Structures are given as C-alpha cells and as structure tokens.
Amino acid sequence: MTELFAPPAAVVGGSVVSFASGLPASHREDVYMSTAFAQNATRAAFEAGLSGEWFEYYCNQLRFLGWDVPRPQAFVPEQGGVMAGQAINRISTRLGADFAWPMSRALKQMERNASASELFDSTVLRAQGSIFQLIPCVMNGPNRVDMGVYHRQFKLERKASGFLFLDDQSLISNSLEQMALISFNTLHYGTFREKVKKSVLTQSLKYLSELEL
C-alpha cells in the first residue's frame, strides 16, 4: 500500500478517528499512522503483561513521535443514555463543536457500517476490561494538528454487539473517562513517518476501515 490512507474518518482498531474540514490528506494519514502505531504498541505491551495506566502508556508513545501531550483529565461518566452520546457530550463540553461535529458524523456512519462496527467491537471488547478512544482532529496552523483524545475504560458485563449505541446501563461497570487535547507537529513527525507507516501497514492493515461521510 503506497497510496495515502487519508479518508475523512475511519475505524483504527479500537479507535474512531475523524477530521474537521481543511486538513490535508498527508496530515490525515500522519494522524492515522501515528495513532495506530501507539495503539498497537500499547495493546501489545499490556497483552505481554505490562501493568499500569493504559492511557498513560499510549500517550507516551505519541509523545515519542512528536506529539505535545499534556496530563490527561479524568471524569466520572454520565449516567443514562448511550455511550456514544455520552462521549459526544463530553467532547462538545470540553473541546467545542469543531471537535464534536466530525466525530458525531463518524459515529453515525459506523453505526450503519457493519464491518467497521464489528472491527471496532472485536478490538475493544475484552473479558478483563475494554478500552477505546474517539479522536476528533482539527487544523491549528500550517504544520500543527490538534487532536482531542477521548479515552474510555470499562467492563462489559455481557457480550453485546454495537455496545456504543445500546441504551442499557446494566451492560457497563467500572467505567472511567479520560481526555487530553494533544498537539501534533507534522514537521517533527517527519523523522518517524516512514518507519511508523511501515510498521502499521506490516502489522495491522486489517485494523483500518474507512467510514464514508
């Protein structure tokens, strides 16, 4: 795969990534590849027995690739409503409509896209604990992308397809929300671009699924 992977939104394993209008295709691919790389490295480390904070390790992988990563904020999840709606409300409240609107569109498409939804569920849901990210991105200057990362950890009490869109609070326990607004310098990332893309496309092309907007 030598062409750019740069759709306006996509499922990337256990993440949904979306973009506001105006981001060049090259920047979109940089975000897809770097977040996939960080996710793969983090999941592999914890599956190999690493203990500690999942999201902290994930953010450290992005920091290594040139992202400016502040300390994440933690929140008590809302009660009531579907998990997708809770996430959009949190993104809108903390980051604003520029971030919430493209992610809302992406989630509506994922709900209608069986293969993308199945990919997301199969990556996220684990008996020992489930983890996902929603990552809306906006442009902030010629070579900077602001990325809002909404991170959710929880335990699913029983198997349920399309869990993001189910209004059943009895499904979820031990839930935690975290968020960080991360700034990405694409010029600095140029040092890592080819290595990261090669790693992602070698290991995890099957974990990328475009969403039609």
C-alpha positions in Angstrom: 0.0 0.0 0.0 1.9 3.1 -1.3 -1.1 5.4 -1.7 -2.2 7.6 1.1 -4.7 6.3 3.6 -6.5 9.5 4.3 -10.3 9.3 4.5 -12.2 11.9 6.4 -13.0 9.3 9.1 -12.0 5.7 9.9 -12.0 3.0 12.5 -8.5 2.3 13.5 -8.7 -0.9 15.6 -10.1 0.3 18.9 -10.3 3.9 17.9 -12.5 6.1 15.8 -10.6 9.0 14.1 -12.4 11.9 12.4 -11.3 15.2 10.9 -12.8 18.6 10.5 -12.6 20.0 7.0 -9.4 21.6 5.8 -6.8 19.1 6.9 -4.5 18.0 4.0 -4.5 14.3 3.1 -0.9 14.0 4.2 -1.7 15.3 7.7 -4.7 12.9 8.0 -2.5 9.9 7.1 0.1 11.0 9.6 -2.6 11.0 12.3 -3.9 7.6 11.3 -0.5 6.0 11.2 0.8 7.5 14.4 -2.3 6.7 16.5 -2.4 3.2 15.0 1.3 2.8 15.9 0.7 4.0 19.5 -2.4 1.8 19.9 -0.6 -1.3 18.6 2.4 -0.7 20.8 0.2 -0.2 23.9 -2.0 -3.2 23.3 1.0 -5.4 22.7 2.7 -4.2 25.9 -0.3 -4.9 28.1 -1.1 -8.2 26.5 2.5 -9.2 27.3 1.9 -8.4 31.0 2.7 -4.8 31.5 0.8 -3.3 34.4 0.0 0.4 35.0 -2.1 3.1 33.3 -3.1 2.1 29.7 -3.8 5.7 28.6 -0.6 7.0 30.1 1.5 4.4 28.2 -0.5 5.3 25.0 0.2 9.0 25.4 3.9 8.3 26.0 4.0 6.5 22.6 2.5 9.6 20.9 4.9 11.9 22.8 7.8 9.9 21.4 6.6 10.5 17.9 6.4 14.3 18.4 3.0 14.9 19.9 2.8 17.5 22.6 0.8 15.6 25.3 -0.5 17.3 28.4 -1.6 15.4 31.5 -5.0 13.8 30.8 -8.1 14.9 32.8 -10.2 12.2 34.4 -14.0 12.3 34.6 -16.9 10.4 36.2 -19.0 9.1 33.3 -22.6 10.4 32.8 -25.5 8.3 33.9 -28.1 7.4 31.3 -28.1 7.4 27.5 -25.9 5.5 25.1 -22.2 5.5 25.4 -21.7 7.2 22.0 -23.9 10.1 23.1 -22.1 10.4 26.5 -18.8 10.6 24.6 -20.0 13.3 22.2 -21.4 15.4 25.0 -18.1 15.2 26.8 -16.1 16.2 23.7 -18.5 19.0 23.0 -18.4 20.4 26.6 -14.6 20.2 26.9 -13.5 20.9 23.3 -16.4 22.5 21.5 -18.4 21.9 18.3 -15.4 21.9 16.0 -14.3 18.6 17.6 -17.7 17.2 18.4 -19.4 17.6 15.0 -17.0 15.5 12.8 -16.9 12.7 15.5 -20.7 12.7 15.7 -20.9 12.2 11.9 -18.3 9.4 12.1 -20.1 7.5 14.8 -23.4 7.7 12.9 -21.7 6.2 9.9 -20.0 3.5 12.0 -23.4 2.5 13.4 -24.6 1.9 9.8 -21.4 0.1 8.7 -21.5 -3.5 9.9 -17.9 -4.3 9.0 -16.4 -1.2 10.7 -18.6 -1.7 13.8 -17.5 -5.4 14.0 -13.9 -4.4 13.7 -14.2 -1.8 16.4 -16.1 -4.2 18.8 -13.7 -7.1 18.3 -10.7 -4.9 19.1 -12.2 -3.1 22.1 -14.1 -5.8 24.0 -12.0 -8.0 26.3 -13.2 -10.1 29.3 -10.6 -8.5 31.6 -11.5 -4.9 30.6 -12.4 -2.9 27.5 -10.8 0.2 26.1 -11.4 2.6 23.2 -10.6 6.1 22.0 -12.5 8.7 20.0 -10.1 11.0 18.3 -11.5 14.2 16.5 -8.9 16.4 14.9 -8.8 20.0 13.7 -6.1 22.1 12.0 -4.2 24.6 14.1 -1.7 26.2 11.8 0.3 25.1 8.7 2.0 22.2 10.3 0.0 21.6 13.5 -3.0 19.4 14.2 -4.9 19.5 17.5 -6.3 16.1 18.4 -8.9 15.6 21.1 -8.5 12.1 22.6 -11.5 10.8 24.5 -10.4 7.6 26.3 -12.9 5.2 27.9 -12.2 2.1 30.0 -14.9 -0.2 31.3 -16.0 -3.7 31.9 -18.8 -5.1 29.7 -21.0 -7.4 31.8 -22.1 -9.5 28.9 -21.3 -9.6 25.2 -23.3 -7.1 23.1 -22.6 -6.1 19.5 -22.7 -2.3 18.8 -22.2 -1.6 22.5 -21.6 2.2 21.8 -25.2 2.5 20.7 -27.1 0.5 23.2 -29.1 2.2 25.9 -28.6 -0.4 28.7 -26.7 0.8 31.7 -26.6 -2.7 33.2 -24.1 -3.6 30.5 -21.4 -1.4 31.8 -19.4 -1.3 35.1 -16.1 0.1 36.4 -16.2 2.8 33.8 -13.6 5.6 33.6 -13.3 8.6 31.2 -10.1 10.5 30.4 -9.4 13.2 27.9 -6.4 15.1 26.6 -6.0 17.8 23.9 -2.9 16.8 22.1 -0.9 19.0 19.6 0.9 17.3 16.7 3.8 18.9 14.8 3.9 17.3 11.4 7.4 18.6 10.6 8.9 16.9 13.7 7.0 13.8 12.9 8.8 13.6 9.5 11.7 12.0 11.3 9.5 9.0 12.1 7.0 8.9 9.2 8.3 6.1 7.0 9.2 3.8 10.0 5.8 4.3 11.6 3.9 3.7 8.3 5.9 0.6 7.5 5.2 -0.8 11.0 1.5 -0.1 10.8 1.0 -1.5 7.3 3.0 -4.6 8.1 1.2 -5.4 11.3 -2.3 -4.0 11.1 -3.7 -3.1 7.7 -6.7 -5.3 8.6 -7.4 -2.9 11.6 -8.1 0.1 9.3 -11.7 0.6 8.0 -12.8 3.8 6.2 -16.1 5.5 7.1 -18.0 7.2 4.3 -19.0 10.7 5.2 
